[in-house]
Amino acid sequence: MRPLSIAIFGNTNNYPLLLGQGLKSLGHNVRLIFNRKEILHRPEARYPDWAGAYPEWVFDCSNITDEDIAYQTPAIDAAIHHLTHNVDLVILNDTGPALAGRLHAPHVVVLTGSDLAYYASYDSLQMRTRMWDLEFKRSLQGRRYLLHFSDFVARQRDGILAAETVCYCERGLVPAGDRLLDEIGVQDRRRLMLYISNTIDLKPGPMPKNNRLTILCGSRIVYRPDRNPALGAIDFKGTDVLINGFAGYIQAGGRGILRLPKKGQDLDAAISLVADHGIETSIDWLDEMPVCRFYDEMLAADLICDQIGNSIPGMVTTDAYALGRPVLANLRNEIFKKLFPEPLPGFDVKTPKQVTQILQHLEQNPMLLAETGQKSRLFAEHYLSPSGMAGALLRKAIG
């Protein structure tokens, strides 16, 4: 395949950056346009020395707001230029699909959560306006806002439907997302699941010599759908299952420590749940930190926990694999077995009782941790490398 000029818009969790690096390793010319001010979605979360001095292929368009996309203000002009100037293929993430009508080249959509569940759902209009005074809603300003944001949702859906390939979870992993894609009209033959591990930067390290079984929860604390209606199914991590299972392990005599991030919509509820179980002395709360520092925390842990809800193991799992660390999660291998020649490595749990039993078993059999960590790194190298996934995307999108 000849080298292509590929433009990427959006950088949720730095996942598109990782994909871009995979494309660059295959010899393609890549430009990444990121659009968020939150550190989680900025390249310097992975590369702190990039802050204010990005490489020539990375462009900061984080001044763009939802209102700019909805009203198509001049604030989007710089991004549109990067997406249309000497480009063979465009990859759209986040609010990018709403810009697809301005493109001159074929495009691919990489959906990572709210870009489908929120921005491509008409339910988001009600979420945006539910606290409005009814007289303001009836006013010219209110009606104009609704018209523009209705158009925003319509353009987001149109950009998804028009894509050559829609990168999203394998059917069955996120049923709510499947229903939205079906409603939009996306055919299964145009879908592809990207599942990328950062084998570029992350290197496996030896298992730590901790005196206590050290368990690190890598996913944010979100587990109550009734309290977080704006979030999609992919956002709920089942942290309550982990806490309840860990409490059972401690109450049965376990000596381990669970490290939890002070991050997520249900943090206060989780703090209360820990107190209800009386396990405060076995919990270590971690302040929010840059991703590069969190990798050090992962290397210092014996076991990494990802989601134990009904979502999918995400970048916490794939990063742990790259670092050679074992994972405890609801691995969803009933679906992943369709994608890879072997199941995802790790300790598969769905209930508090299973969490309790696995932790008890690992405390008695610590060699299992090292063995599973080694299997994890090999799995990442064989099946989840950025270059391998980038190649799969290009074969799917342009043949």
C-alpha positions as CSV (number, residue, x, y, z in Angstrom):
1,M,0.0,0.0,0.0
2,R,1.3,3.4,-0.9
3,P,1.8,5.9,1.9
4,L,-1.4,7.8,2.7
5,S,-2.0,11.2,4.2
6,I,-4.3,10.5,7.1
7,A,-6.0,13.2,9.3
8,I,-7.4,12.2,12.7
9,F,-9.9,14.4,14.6
10,G,-10.6,13.8,18.3
11,N,-8.4,12.1,20.9
12,T,-10.6,10.5,23.6
13,N,-8.3,9.0,26.3
14,N,-5.4,9.4,23.8
15,Y,-6.7,6.3,22.0
16,P,-6.6,8.0,18.5
17,L,-3.1,9.1,19.3
18,L,-2.1,5.5,19.8
19,L,-3.9,4.5,16.5
20,G,-2.0,7.4,14.8
21,Q,1.3,6.0,16.1
22,G,0.4,2.6,14.7
23,L,-0.4,4.2,11.3
24,K,2.9,6.1,11.3
25,S,4.8,2.9,12.1
26,L,3.3,1.5,8.8
27,G,4.8,4.4,6.9
28,H,1.8,6.7,6.5
29,N,1.7,10.5,7.0
30,V,-0.5,11.3,10.0
31,R,-1.8,14.5,11.5
32,L,-3.7,14.4,14.8
33,I,-6.2,17.3,15.7
34,F,-7.2,17.1,19.4
35,N,-10.2,19.0,20.6
36,R,-10.4,18.9,24.4
37,K,-8.9,20.8,27.2
38,E,-9.2,18.0,29.8
39,I,-5.8,16.5,30.4
40,L,-7.1,13.0,29.9
41,H,-7.7,13.7,26.2
42,R,-4.5,15.7,25.5
43,P,-1.2,14.2,24.2
44,E,0.7,15.5,27.2
45,A,-1.1,13.1,29.4
46,R,1.1,10.4,27.8
47,Y,4.1,12.6,27.0
48,P,4.4,15.5,29.5
49,D,7.3,17.1,27.6
50,W,5.0,17.7,24.7
51,A,3.0,20.3,26.6
52,G,3.2,23.5,24.6
53,A,5.7,22.0,22.2
54,Y,3.8,19.4,20.2
55,P,5.5,17.5,17.4
56,E,4.8,18.8,13.9
57,W,2.0,16.3,13.3
58,V,-0.1,17.2,16.3
59,F,-2.4,20.2,16.3
60,D,-4.2,21.8,19.3
61,C,-7.8,22.8,18.4
62,S,-9.1,22.5,22.0
63,N,-10.7,25.9,21.7
64,I,-13.6,24.2,19.9
65,T,-16.8,23.8,22.1
66,D,-20.0,21.9,21.5
67,E,-21.6,25.2,20.6
68,D,-19.1,25.8,17.9
69,I,-19.9,22.4,16.4
70,A,-23.6,23.0,16.7
71,Y,-23.6,26.5,15.3
72,Q,-20.6,25.8,12.9
73,T,-18.8,28.9,14.0
74,P,-15.5,30.1,12.6
75,A,-13.8,28.4,15.6
76,I,-14.0,25.1,13.6
77,D,-12.2,26.5,10.6
78,A,-8.7,25.6,11.6
79,A,-9.7,22.0,12.2
80,I,-11.6,21.8,8.9
81,H,-8.4,23.0,7.2
82,H,-6.4,20.2,8.7
83,L,-9.0,17.7,7.8
84,T,-9.3,18.8,4.1
85,H,-5.8,19.9,3.1
86,N,-3.9,17.2,1.2
87,V,-5.8,14.3,2.9
88,D,-6.4,10.8,1.6
89,L,-8.4,9.5,4.6
90,V,-10.0,11.0,7.6
91,I,-10.5,9.3,11.0
92,L,-13.2,11.0,13.2
93,N,-13.6,10.5,16.9
94,D,-15.6,12.4,19.6
95,T,-17.7,15.2,17.9
96,G,-15.8,14.6,14.7
97,P,-18.5,12.8,12.8
98,A,-20.6,16.0,12.9
99,L,-17.9,17.5,10.6
100,A,-18.1,14.8,8.0
101,G,-20.2,16.8,5.6
102,R,-17.3,19.3,5.2
103,L,-14.7,16.6,4.1
104,H,-13.3,16.0,0.7
105,A,-11.9,12.5,1.4
106,P,-13.4,9.2,2.6
107,H,-13.7,8.9,6.4
108,V,-13.7,6.3,9.1
109,V,-15.4,6.8,12.5
110,V,-13.8,5.6,15.8
111,L,-16.5,5.6,18.5
112,T,-15.3,5.5,22.1
113,G,-18.3,6.2,24.2
114,S,-20.2,9.5,24.4
115,D,-19.6,10.2,20.7
116,L,-22.3,7.5,20.1
117,A,-24.3,7.3,23.3
118,Y,-24.6,11.1,23.8
119,Y,-23.8,13.1,20.7
120,A,-25.5,10.7,18.3
121,S,-28.6,10.3,20.5
122,Y,-31.6,12.6,20.4
123,D,-32.1,11.9,24.1
124,S,-29.1,14.3,24.6
125,L,-31.4,17.2,23.7
126,Q,-33.6,16.4,26.7
127,M,-30.5,16.1,28.9
128,R,-29.2,19.5,27.8
129,T,-32.5,21.3,28.4
130,R,-34.3,19.4,31.3
131,M,-33.5,22.2,33.8
132,W,-34.6,25.0,31.5
133,D,-37.4,27.4,32.4
134,L,-40.3,26.7,30.0
135,E,-40.6,30.3,28.9
136,F,-36.9,30.4,28.0
137,K,-37.4,27.1,26.0
138,R,-40.2,28.8,24.1
139,S,-38.2,32.0,23.5
140,L,-36.4,32.7,20.2
141,Q,-33.0,32.0,21.8
142,G,-34.2,28.7,23.3
143,R,-35.8,27.5,20.1
144,R,-32.7,28.5,18.1
145,Y,-30.5,26.5,20.5
146,L,-32.7,23.4,20.1
147,L,-32.7,23.7,16.3
148,H,-28.9,23.9,16.1
149,F,-28.3,21.1,18.6
150,S,-30.9,18.9,16.8
151,D,-28.9,19.5,13.7
152,F,-25.7,18.7,15.6
153,V,-27.1,15.2,16.5
154,A,-28.4,14.7,13.0
155,R,-25.0,15.5,11.5
156,Q,-23.2,13.3,14.0
157,R,-25.5,10.4,13.0
158,D,-25.1,11.2,9.3
159,G,-21.3,11.2,9.7
160,I,-21.4,7.8,11.4
161,L,-23.7,6.4,8.7
162,A,-21.6,7.7,5.8
163,A,-18.3,6.3,7.2
164,E,-16.5,3.6,5.2
165,T,-15.9,1.8,8.5
166,V,-17.4,2.3,11.9
167,C,-15.0,1.2,14.7
168,Y,-17.0,0.2,17.7
169,C,-17.3,-2.7,20.1
170,E,-18.1,-6.2,18.7
171,R,-21.9,-6.7,18.6
172,G,-23.1,-8.0,22.0
173,L,-20.6,-6.2,24.2
174,V,-22.7,-3.0,24.5
175,P,-26.3,-3.7,23.5
176,A,-27.4,-0.1,23.9
177,G,-24.7,0.9,21.4
178,D,-25.8,-1.8,19.0
179,R,-29.3,-0.5,19.1
180,L,-28.2,3.0,18.3
181,L,-26.0,1.9,15.4
182,D,-28.9,-0.2,14.1
183,E,-31.2,2.8,14.4
184,I,-28.8,4.9,12.5
185,G,-28.5,2.3,9.8
186,V,-24.9,1.0,10.2
187,Q,-24.5,-2.5,8.8
188,D,-22.5,-5.1,10.6
189,R,-20.3,-5.6,7.6
190,R,-19.1,-2.0,8.0
191,R,-18.2,-2.5,11.7
192,L,-14.8,-3.2,13.1
193,M,-13.6,-3.5,16.7
194,L,-10.3,-1.9,17.4
195,Y,-8.7,-3.2,20.6
196,I,-5.2,-1.6,20.9
197,S,-2.5,-2.1,23.5
198,N,0.3,0.4,24.0
199,T,3.1,-1.9,23.2
200,I,5.0,1.1,21.8
201,D,5.8,3.0,25.0
202,L,4.9,0.5,27.8
203,K,7.5,-2.2,28.6
204,P,6.8,-5.1,31.0
205,G,8.6,-5.0,34.4
206,P,9.2,-7.6,37.0
207,M,6.5,-8.3,39.5
208,P,6.8,-6.2,42.6
209,K,7.8,-7.8,46.0
210,N,4.9,-6.4,48.0
211,N,4.3,-7.7,51.5
212,R,0.6,-7.5,51.0
213,L,-1.4,-8.4,47.9
214,T,-1.7,-5.0,46.2
215,I,-4.7,-4.6,44.0
216,L,-5.1,-1.4,41.8
217,C,-8.5,-0.4,40.4
218,G,-7.7,1.4,37.1
219,S,-11.2,2.3,36.1
220,R,-13.0,5.4,37.3
221,I,-15.7,4.9,39.9
222,V,-19.0,4.8,38.0
223,Y,-21.6,2.1,38.8
224,R,-25.1,3.7,39.2
225,P,-26.9,4.1,35.9
226,D,-30.0,5.6,37.7
227,R,-27.8,8.5,39.0
228,N,-25.9,9.1,35.7
229,P,-28.4,9.2,32.9
230,A,-26.1,11.1,30.5
231,L,-23.6,8.2,30.5
232,G,-23.7,5.2,28.2
233,A,-23.5,1.6,29.1
234,I,-19.8,1.5,28.3
235,D,-19.2,4.0,31.1
236,F,-20.4,1.9,34.0
237,K,-17.5,-0.1,35.7
238,G,-19.2,-2.2,38.4
239,T,-17.0,-0.7,41.1
240,D,-19.5,-1.8,43.7
241,V,-19.0,-5.4,42.7
242,L,-15.3,-5.0,43.3
243,I,-15.7,-3.3,46.7
244,N,-18.2,-5.8,47.9
245,G,-16.0,-8.7,46.8
246,F,-12.9,-7.2,48.3
247,A,-14.8,-6.7,51.6
248,G,-15.7,-10.4,51.6
249,Y,-12.0,-11.3,51.1
250,I,-10.9,-9.0,54.0
251,Q,-13.6,-10.2,56.3
252,A,-12.5,-13.8,55.6
253,G,-8.9,-12.9,56.8
254,G,-7.4,-11.5,53.6
255,R,-4.4,-9.1,54.1
256,G,-4.4,-7.3,50.8
257,I,-4.9,-3.6,50.1
258,L,-7.2,-2.2,47.4
259,R,-6.1,1.1,45.8
260,L,-9.0,3.1,44.4
261,P,-8.9,6.3,42.3
262,K,-10.6,9.4,43.7
263,K,-12.3,9.8,40.3
264,G,-15.7,9.2,39.0
265,Q,-19.3,10.2,39.3
266,D,-20.0,7.7,42.1
267,L,-17.0,8.4,44.3
268,D,-19.0,9.6,47.3
269,A,-21.2,6.5,47.1
270,A,-18.1,4.3,47.0
271,I,-16.6,6.0,50.0
272,S,-19.9,5.3,51.9
273,L,-19.9,1.7,50.7
274,V,-16.3,1.2,52.0
275,A,-17.4,2.7,55.4
276,D,-20.5,0.4,55.5
277,H,-18.2,-2.6,55.2
278,G,-15.8,-1.3,57.8
279,I,-12.7,-1.8,55.5
280,E,-11.3,1.7,55.5
281,T,-7.9,0.6,56.7
282,S,-7.6,-1.8,53.7
283,I,-8.3,0.9,51.1
284,D,-5.8,3.4,49.7
285,W,-7.4,6.3,47.9
286,L,-5.3,7.7,45.0
287,D,-5.5,11.4,43.9
288,E,-6.0,12.0,40.2
289,M,-2.6,11.9,38.4
290,P,-1.2,12.1,34.9
291,V,-1.3,8.9,32.9
292,C,2.4,8.5,32.9
293,R,2.5,8.4,36.7
294,F,-0.4,6.0,36.8
295,Y,1.7,3.6,34.7
296,D,4.2,3.6,37.6
297,E,1.3,2.7,40.0
298,M,0.3,-0.2,37.7
299,L,3.9,-1.5,37.8
300,A,3.9,-1.3,41.6
301,A,0.7,-3.4,41.8
302,D,0.3,-7.2,41.9
303,L,-3.1,-7.2,40.2
304,I,-5.0,-4.6,38.0
305,C,-8.8,-4.4,38.2
306,D,-10.8,-3.2,35.3
307,Q,-14.6,-3.1,34.9
308,I,-16.7,-5.8,36.6
309,G,-20.0,-4.6,35.2
310,N,-21.5,-5.5,31.8
311,S,-19.3,-3.2,29.8
312,I,-16.0,-4.1,28.2
313,P,-12.4,-4.3,29.6
314,G,-10.9,-1.1,28.1
315,M,-7.6,0.7,28.1
316,V,-6.9,-0.2,31.8
317,T,-6.8,-3.9,30.6
318,T,-4.8,-3.3,27.4
319,D,-2.3,-1.0,29.3
320,A,-1.9,-3.7,32.0
321,Y,-1.3,-6.3,29.3
322,A,1.5,-4.1,27.8
323,L,3.1,-3.8,31.2
324,G,2.9,-7.5,31.8
325,R,0.4,-7.2,34.7
326,P,-2.5,-9.6,35.4
327,V,-6.0,-8.3,35.1
328,L,-9.1,-9.0,37.2
329,A,-12.3,-8.1,35.3
330,N,-15.4,-9.2,33.6
331,L,-13.4,-10.1,30.5
332,R,-16.4,-10.9,28.3
333,N,-14.7,-13.8,26.6
334,E,-18.0,-15.1,25.3
335,I,-17.7,-12.2,22.8
336,F,-13.9,-11.8,22.5
337,K,-13.5,-15.5,21.5
338,K,-15.0,-14.5,18.2
339,L,-12.2,-12.0,17.6
340,F,-9.0,-13.7,18.7
341,P,-7.6,-17.2,18.5
342,E,-7.5,-17.4,22.3
343,P,-9.4,-15.8,25.1
344,L,-8.3,-12.6,26.8
345,P,-5.9,-13.6,29.6
346,G,-6.7,-12.8,33.2
347,F,-9.1,-13.6,36.0
348,D,-12.7,-13.5,34.9
349,V,-15.2,-12.3,37.5
350,K,-18.8,-11.1,37.5
351,T,-20.0,-11.3,41.1
352,P,-18.7,-10.2,44.5
353,K,-18.4,-13.9,45.5
354,Q,-16.2,-14.6,42.5
355,V,-14.0,-11.6,43.4
356,T,-13.6,-12.9,47.0
357,Q,-12.7,-16.4,45.8
358,I,-10.2,-15.2,43.3
359,L,-8.4,-12.9,45.7
360,Q,-8.2,-15.7,48.3
361,H,-6.8,-18.0,45.7
362,L,-4.2,-15.5,44.5
363,E,-3.0,-14.7,48.0
364,Q,-2.3,-18.4,48.4
365,N,-0.8,-18.9,45.0
366,P,1.2,-15.7,44.1
367,M,3.1,-17.4,41.2
368,L,-0.2,-17.3,39.2
369,L,0.1,-13.5,39.1
370,A,3.5,-13.6,37.4
371,E,2.5,-16.4,35.0
372,T,-0.7,-14.5,34.0
373,G,1.2,-11.2,33.6
374,Q,3.6,-12.9,31.1
375,K,0.7,-14.3,29.2
376,S,-0.9,-10.8,29.1
377,R,2.2,-9.2,27.5
378,L,2.5,-12.0,24.9
379,F,-1.2,-11.6,24.0
380,A,-0.8,-7.8,23.5
381,E,2.2,-8.3,21.3
382,H,0.6,-11.0,19.1
383,Y,-2.9,-9.5,18.7
384,L,-3.2,-5.9,20.0
385,S,-0.2,-3.9,18.7
386,P,-1.0,-0.4,17.4
387,S,0.6,-1.3,14.0
388,G,-1.4,-4.5,13.7
389,M,-4.7,-2.8,14.6
390,A,-3.9,0.1,12.2
391,G,-3.3,-2.3,9.4
392,A,-6.6,-4.1,10.1
393,L,-8.4,-0.8,10.0
394,L,-6.9,0.2,6.6
395,R,-7.7,-3.2,5.1
396,K,-11.3,-2.9,6.2
397,A,-11.7,0.7,5.2
398,I,-9.9,0.9,1.8
399,G,-9.0,-2.7,0.9
